[in-house]
């Protein structure tokens, strides 16, 4: 609730994005409506994703979609994702050094907003090198922070372009 209030006061254009994210967290964590939380987490999320894909696909034409500008945007997103992961690992290394080795530097790689895949990759790679590593829950923190950061960045962009 504090994050929602802070972000909405700072960036009103991101209110819908942050509000829905925090509303989903509130439903899940409160435990008051467990069936709604389970439905929203599983089947409803997949149904909405399918309908969103169908809607976007039905409205787009290949001649308008596969343009050099679209390919540039995809390439820019790939570069941004790679830079985000690399800087996350770099800052994870810095935290590892400053904490005296108490923080696993791989946690920084989960700081991108690819929930939950980035955290799962950190978990898988961590267990590959040390089977006693259980990093998934620790990696979800930076992962969700990446989602909040993406929503705030989208709010900033909306503020500039509106």
Secondary structure as UniProt FT lines:
FT   HELIX           2..10
FT   HELIX           12..14
FT   HELIX           15..30
FT   HELIX           34..41
FT   HELIX           43..59
FT   HELIX           62..65
FT   HELIX           68..98
FT   TURN            99..100
FT   HELIX           105..111
FT   TURN            115..116
FT   HELIX           117..129
FT   TURN            131..132
FT   HELIX           136..161
//
